[in-house]
Amino acid sequence: MIVILALLMMHSAIAWGQPPAPWLSEGMVGSHAPDFSLKTIKGDTVSLSALRGKVVMLNFWFTWCSPCIEELPSMNLLYNKFKANGLVVLAVAMDDSPQPVEDVLRKTPFDFTILLDADRKVSRGKYNVYAQPMTFLIDKNGTIAKFYFGPVNWSTEEGEIKKLLTVEPSYPAGTTNSKTDKIQH
């Protein structure tokens, strides 16, 4: 199973003309999460910077990626368990159009926010996502706290989420932290 998963992820990266590069994304842990604005499947705009003060799970996926689809239900359970405590889940679909995303959501609706990144300016341009699924946990200060490459059973990560949710931001939500905001992306 692991070999098949590795081959699928490698194939998806090679198909886009790029080498598999999960280590580039992993190297972002501890740095300020690059800001972005994307449209939701419903047409609203979501900006990462507007979520400062919350813990954000930022997931990148494709509809044709079976490991991506398989992890979404446990992600939804985790979101529903911790949303009242400040967890936000942003699942960024990298498909070329919204239609396949809408098809998936008709079969299995999810309660978290689905964003669209058809031109991949955020996924590839800002987060170095060339294989999927990839997920970043972003703390209340906007710092990437943890990186996950491959599918995750999110029930096993509840401890990590609880830990991030209980830490107070080092500066008030909506303000800037000059130390982390000076990092160039």
Contacts in CASP RR format, 6 or more apart in sequence:
PFRMAT RR
TARGET T0000
AUTHOR 0000-0000-0000
METHOD contacts of the structure
MODEL  1
MIVILALLMMHSAIAWGQPPAPWLSEGMVGSHAPDFSLKTIKGDTVSLSA
LRGKVVMLNFWFTWCSPCIEELPSMNLLYNKFKANGLVVLAVAMDDSPQP
VEDVLRKTPFDFTILLDADRKVSRGKYNVYAQPMTFLIDKNGTIAKFYFG
PVNWSTEEGEIKKLLTVEPSYPAGTTNSKTDKIQH
5 67 0 8 1.000
5 150 0 8 1.000
5 151 0 8 1.000
8 65 0 8 1.000
8 66 0 8 1.000
8 67 0 8 1.000
9 20 0 8 1.000
9 67 0 8 1.000
9 131 0 8 1.000
9 132 0 8 1.000
9 150 0 8 1.000
10 20 0 8 1.000
10 131 0 8 1.000
12 62 0 8 1.000
12 65 0 8 1.000
12 130 0 8 1.000
12 131 0 8 1.000
12 132 0 8 1.000
13 19 0 8 1.000
13 20 0 8 1.000
13 21 0 8 1.000
13 130 0 8 1.000
13 131 0 8 1.000
14 20 0 8 1.000
16 124 0 8 1.000
16 130 0 8 1.000
18 124 0 8 1.000
18 130 0 8 1.000
19 130 0 8 1.000
20 130 0 8 1.000
20 131 0 8 1.000
21 128 0 8 1.000
21 130 0 8 1.000
21 131 0 8 1.000
22 130 0 8 1.000
22 131 0 8 1.000
22 134 0 8 1.000
22 149 0 8 1.000
24 128 0 8 1.000
24 130 0 8 1.000
25 127 0 8 1.000
25 128 0 8 1.000
25 129 0 8 1.000
25 134 0 8 1.000
25 136 0 8 1.000
25 147 0 8 1.000
25 149 0 8 1.000
26 147 0 8 1.000
26 149 0 8 1.000
27 147 0 8 1.000
28 127 0 8 1.000
28 128 0 8 1.000
28 136 0 8 1.000
28 144 0 8 1.000
28 147 0 8 1.000
29 144 0 8 1.000
29 145 0 8 1.000
29 146 0 8 1.000
29 147 0 8 1.000
30 143 0 8 1.000
30 144 0 8 1.000
30 145 0 8 1.000
31 143 0 8 1.000
31 144 0 8 1.000
31 180 0 8 1.000
31 183 0 8 1.000
32 142 0 8 1.000
32 143 0 8 1.000
32 144 0 8 1.000
32 180 0 8 1.000
32 181 0 8 1.000
32 183 0 8 1.000
32 185 0 8 1.000
33 48 0 8 1.000
33 56 0 8 1.000
33 58 0 8 1.000
33 136 0 8 1.000
33 138 0 8 1.000
33 142 0 8 1.000
33 143 0 8 1.000
33 144 0 8 1.000
34 48 0 8 1.000
34 122 0 8 1.000
34 126 0 8 1.000
34 127 0 8 1.000
34 185 0 8 1.000
35 47 0 8 1.000
35 48 0 8 1.000
35 49 0 8 1.000
36 47 0 8 1.000
36 48 0 8 1.000
36 122 0 8 1.000
36 126 0 8 1.000
37 45 0 8 1.000
37 46 0 8 1.000
37 47 0 8 1.000
37 48 0 8 1.000
38 45 0 8 1.000
38 46 0 8 1.000
38 92 0 8 1.000
38 115 0 8 1.000
38 116 0 8 1.000
38 117 0 8 1.000
38 122 0 8 1.000
39 45 0 8 1.000
39 46 0 8 1.000
39 115 0 8 1.000
39 116 0 8 1.000
40 46 0 8 1.000
40 113 0 8 1.000
40 114 0 8 1.000
40 115 0 8 1.000
40 116 0 8 1.000
41 93 0 8 1.000
41 98 0 8 1.000
41 101 0 8 1.000
41 102 0 8 1.000
41 105 0 8 1.000
41 114 0 8 1.000
41 115 0 8 1.000
41 116 0 8 1.000
46 90 0 8 1.000
46 113 0 8 1.000
46 115 0 8 1.000
48 56 0 8 1.000
48 58 0 8 1.000
48 90 0 8 1.000
48 138 0 8 1.000
48 142 0 8 1.000
51 88 0 8 1.000
52 140 0 8 1.000
52 141 0 8 1.000
52 142 0 8 1.000
52 169 0 8 1.000
52 173 0 8 1.000
52 174 0 8 1.000
53 140 0 8 1.000
53 141 0 8 1.000
53 142 0 8 1.000
53 169 0 8 1.000
53 173 0 8 1.000
53 174 0 8 1.000
54 86 0 8 1.000
54 87 0 8 1.000
54 88 0 8 1.000
54 140 0 8 1.000
54 173 0 8 1.000
55 86 0 8 1.000
55 87 0 8 1.000
55 88 0 8 1.000
55 137 0 8 1.000
55 138 0 8 1.000
55 139 0 8 1.000
55 140 0 8 1.000
55 161 0 8 1.000
55 164 0 8 1.000
55 165 0 8 1.000
56 87 0 8 1.000
56 88 0 8 1.000
56 89 0 8 1.000
56 90 0 8 1.000
56 137 0 8 1.000
56 138 0 8 1.000
56 142 0 8 1.000
57 75 0 8 1.000
57 78 0 8 1.000
57 79 0 8 1.000
57 87 0 8 1.000
57 88 0 8 1.000
57 89 0 8 1.000
57 90 0 8 1.000
57 135 0 8 1.000
57 136 0 8 1.000
57 137 0 8 1.000
57 138 0 8 1.000
57 161 0 8 1.000
58 90 0 8 1.000
58 92 0 8 1.000
58 127 0 8 1.000
58 135 0 8 1.000
58 136 0 8 1.000
58 137 0 8 1.000
58 138 0 8 1.000
59 71 0 8 1.000
59 75 0 8 1.000
59 89 0 8 1.000
59 90 0 8 1.000
59 91 0 8 1.000
59 92 0 8 1.000
59 133 0 8 1.000
59 134 0 8 1.000
59 135 0 8 1.000
60 92 0 8 1.000
60 94 0 8 1.000
60 117 0 8 1.000
60 123 0 8 1.000
60 127 0 8 1.000
60 129 0 8 1.000
60 132 0 8 1.000
60 133 0 8 1.000
60 134 0 8 1.000
60 135 0 8 1.000
61 68 0 8 1.000
61 69 0 8 1.000
61 72 0 8 1.000
61 91 0 8 1.000
61 92 0 8 1.000
61 93 0 8 1.000
61 94 0 8 1.000
61 132 0 8 1.000
61 133 0 8 1.000
62 68 0 8 1.000
62 93 0 8 1.000
62 94 0 8 1.000
62 95 0 8 1.000
62 132 0 8 1.000
63 69 0 8 1.000
63 93 0 8 1.000
63 95 0 8 1.000
63 100 0 8 1.000
63 101 0 8 1.000
63 103 0 8 1.000
63 104 0 8 1.000
64 95 0 8 1.000
64 100 0 8 1.000
65 132 0 8 1.000
65 133 0 8 1.000
67 132 0 8 1.000
67 133 0 8 1.000
67 150 0 8 1.000
67 151 0 8 1.000
68 132 0 8 1.000
68 133 0 8 1.000
68 151 0 8 1.000
69 104 0 8 1.000
70 151 0 8 1.000
71 133 0 8 1.000
71 150 0 8 1.000
71 151 0 8 1.000
71 152 0 8 1.000
71 153 0 8 1.000
71 154 0 8 1.000
72 91 0 8 1.000
72 108 0 8 1.000
72 110 0 8 1.000
73 108 0 8 1.000
74 152 0 8 1.000
74 153 0 8 1.000
74 154 0 8 1.000
74 155 0 8 1.000
75 89 0 8 1.000
75 91 0 8 1.000
75 110 0 8 1.000
75 112 0 8 1.000
75 152 0 8 1.000
75 154 0 8 1.000
76 89 0 8 1.000
76 110 0 8 1.000
76 111 0 8 1.000
76 112 0 8 1.000
77 154 0 8 1.000
77 155 0 8 1.000
78 87 0 8 1.000
78 89 0 8 1.000
78 154 0 8 1.000
78 155 0 8 1.000
78 157 0 8 1.000
78 158 0 8 1.000
78 161 0 8 1.000
79 87 0 8 1.000
79 89 0 8 1.000
79 110 0 8 1.000
79 111 0 8 1.000
79 112 0 8 1.000
80 111 0 8 1.000
81 158 0 8 1.000
82 158 0 8 1.000
82 161 0 8 1.000
82 162 0 8 1.000
82 165 0 8 1.000
83 111 0 8 1.000
85 165 0 8 1.000
86 165 0 8 1.000
87 161 0 8 1.000
87 165 0 8 1.000
88 112 0 8 1.000
88 113 0 8 1.000
89 112 0 8 1.000
89 113 0 8 1.000
90 112 0 8 1.000
90 113 0 8 1.000
90 115 0 8 1.000
91 110 0 8 1.000
91 112 0 8 1.000
91 113 0 8 1.000
91 114 0 8 1.000
91 115 0 8 1.000
92 115 0 8 1.000
92 116 0 8 1.000
92 117 0 8 1.000
92 122 0 8 1.000
92 123 0 8 1.000
93 101 0 8 1.000
93 114 0 8 1.000
93 115 0 8 1.000
93 116 0 8 1.000
93 117 0 8 1.000
94 117 0 8 1.000
94 118 0 8 1.000
94 120 0 8 1.000
94 123 0 8 1.000
94 129 0 8 1.000
94 132 0 8 1.000
95 101 0 8 1.000
95 116 0 8 1.000
95 118 0 8 1.000
96 118 0 8 1.000
97 118 0 8 1.000
98 116 0 8 1.000
98 118 0 8 1.000
101 114 0 8 1.000
101 116 0 8 1.000
105 114 0 8 1.000
117 123 0 8 1.000
120 129 0 8 1.000
123 129 0 8 1.000
124 130 0 8 1.000
126 185 0 8 1.000
127 134 0 8 1.000
127 136 0 8 1.000
131 149 0 8 1.000
131 150 0 8 1.000
132 150 0 8 1.000
133 148 0 8 1.000
133 150 0 8 1.000
133 151 0 8 1.000
133 152 0 8 1.000
134 147 0 8 1.000
134 148 0 8 1.000
134 149 0 8 1.000
134 150 0 8 1.000
135 147 0 8 1.000
135 148 0 8 1.000
135 152 0 8 1.000
136 144 0 8 1.000
136 146 0 8 1.000
136 147 0 8 1.000
136 148 0 8 1.000
137 144 0 8 1.000
137 145 0 8 1.000
137 146 0 8 1.000
137 147 0 8 1.000
137 148 0 8 1.000
137 160 0 8 1.000
137 161 0 8 1.000
137 164 0 8 1.000
138 144 0 8 1.000
138 145 0 8 1.000
139 145 0 8 1.000
139 164 0 8 1.000
139 167 0 8 1.000
139 169 0 8 1.000
140 164 0 8 1.000
140 167 0 8 1.000
140 168 0 8 1.000
140 169 0 8 1.000
140 173 0 8 1.000
141 169 0 8 1.000
141 170 0 8 1.000
141 171 0 8 1.000
141 177 0 8 1.000
141 180 0 8 1.000
142 180 0 8 1.000
143 180 0 8 1.000
145 164 0 8 1.000
146 160 0 8 1.000
170 177 0 8 1.000
171 177 0 8 1.000
END
